[in-house]
Each structure stands twice: as structure tokens, then as C-alpha cells.
Amino acid sequence: MFEPKSGQRIGILIDLVDPKQIAGFAFLKDAPLTIQRHAHDVFYQGLKNGVMAELGLRGGEMFAYQITGGSNLDLPDEAWTPEGRQVSLTKDVYPNFDILLCISTYPATAPLTAFAKQFGFRGATLHGVNPIILRTGLAVDYNEVSRQAEKLRLAMTRADAFEIDFEVSGRKATLKLLCERQEAQRSHGLCRGDKPDVANLPAGEVYFVPTGAEGQFPRRYEDGSLGMLDVAGGRIRKATFLSGNTATVDAHNQLLASDPATGELGELGFGTQDLPPSGRDIQDEKILGTLHVATGRSDHLGGHLTPDKFKVAKNATHDDILFSPTKTPEILVPEARMFRDGKVEVVIENYRPARCLEQALKS
């Protein structure tokens, strides 16, 4: 995906509750830290045991920063090395590496994209890596992933709007997202050349930054509770309890009231890859037939919502809300429609690509 040049320097970032645990790789004794173990065993050791020599790369160092606790929150500047030395990411790491791999618990694409533009490196964020992702989503030909994503991008680009129908708990809802004929973007995994860029892996989606949104859509919260969300003016205004834990929905309503930017819809995405479910959204949202909307921060996608527009810094997250037959089996998506050039075309039917997308893939 990088096509690195000989002599370029590569490094690895991980997140830990106590980043000093990287000293002597002490975190490897902590069994629940599976993501960080994959970072060490597969990536760090892989680079050291031949990959760097094969590609003519330098470096291979690993750094740990304190876990942020939220999706795409700004990263701390302090980090630690396996030798127990404290370093500054902005002074010691970002300016001195050509390629950085961030293998973390929480997504870091938004902050790293901003730093890449500032310091000129390229990178990839691989949060939530597990064995299924290693065997499938990261073991594909990304030239082919890019070609497939581009076919679907062309099939949906410059749309006026999309409508998505939902059914849950005997209720029906429709969400309309305005795109105003913007060029669709693609996450395709290739991060080549000298231009600063950060890819999110596994890749494989076509996405838009909505210019507005109206209607309703359901949400399955992390604890399994279900709520119906009212959307107006591009933002979630209120959540209505459907099932599960009322306190979960109450907490969401409190957040929306105290920091309204958290309800802004900042992304509409469609998966483009034929992959098995991994149990992690980072891969499962890339599966063809799935779709997701995201709330919050959107500056890394070309949107206007930056961290400074949130009332509380820890609320400046970018949170994907995935709809798929494995993540949200209780939520049906009978149809998603695209409005473009005065025509209406169905793009998704019951979590499967509709005819127009299938034809695009065969082209």
C-alpha cells in the first residue's frame, strides 16, 4: 500500500492505559491487551525479522502513548519507548519518520491525518486488529480493493441525496442525507507517493460528508439498548428509548443537550469489500452491502466540524454507527436509495448491493 522508497524510516505507535508499560515490553504480560500484542508480534517483530531489510527500510521503533478513551480524539504528545525513555510525538517522532503505523484500541485517523499534513509523513491506522482481520482484511490485494472502490465511487458520486429506510421493534423510519452533488470519496488503502496521507485499514468504502440530514434512524448502543434518533438540520436532536437500558438513552440525550456538536452527522459510508465479519467495526463497515453513518468530528474527511467546535474536548470524537446483518441483526434496512440527476436508484436492499452497484462492479 505504501510502495516505500529504500532508506525511508518506519515506526509503530500503540496505546496503553499506562504507556510506561512499554518499557521492556512489560505490556506483553497483560493478557487482555491483544491488540497491542499483535502490534508487537506481527508488526514490530515482522519488521525486525526481515521485512525492513527486504524493503530497504530503516527504523522499526515502537512508541506507546496514553489511551485516549474515545474514537479519533486528539492524541497526547507524551510517549514512551521500550527503553523506558519519554519522548515527544511532535518533536521526536512525527518529524523523523516517513511511515507510521498506529495499532491502537481507539481510532486515531483524524488526529494523525492532521499531524501528517503538518509534518509530511504517511501512515495507517489499524485500531482493533484481531486474528480475523490479520487473515482477511489485511491479507488482500489493495490494488484490487482500490479498483473495486473506484467503480462504486463512480456509481454514486455527485449524488444529490440518499434515503435509508429502517425497521426495528415494529417501527419504520427513514433518514435522508443531503450530499449536494459532492464528489464521493473512497477509502481504498493505497497511500503512495510523497503526499502526506493516512489510510484507515482495513480499507474499502465509499463515503460522503453530508451537508444536511432530516428524519429518523435507529441506533443500537454498545450495551445492546435500542433508541430511535430524531434528526433535523443535520444533527441528532433527541433519542427515544425503544428497548434495553433507559439510562443509556437518557445519557445520550444529556450529551446532545450539553454539547450539540456531538449529534452532527459527519459521514455516510458504504462498504465495498467481500470480507467475513470480524466482530470489529473497522472491518465490518467495509463489507459490501453494509452502510454506516457517523456523528461528530469530520475535519479528517473534508468536513467542517473540528475539535474546537465541541464544548468539551473529550466529546470531539468521530463515532461510526454501523448497520450490518451481524452488528445490528434486529435492525432491518429494506432499502437505501440514491437521488441523482433527477432519478432515483436503489443502492442497497436488505444488506445486499442492489442492481446498480452490481452492474458497476462488473464494468
Secondary structure by P-SEA (a helix, b strand, c coil): ccccccccccbbbbbbccccccccccccccccaaaaaaaccccaaaaaaccccccccccbbbbbcccccccccccccccccccbbbbbccccccccccbbbbbcccccaaaaaaaaaacccccccccccccccccccccccaaaaaaaaaaaaaacccccbbbbbbbcccccbbbbbbccccbbbbbcccccccccccccccccccccccccccccccccccccbbbbbbbccccccccccccccaaaaaaaaaaaaaccccccccbbbbbcccccccccccccccccccccccccccccccccccccccccccccccccccccccccccccccbbbbbcccbbbbccccccccaaaaaaaac
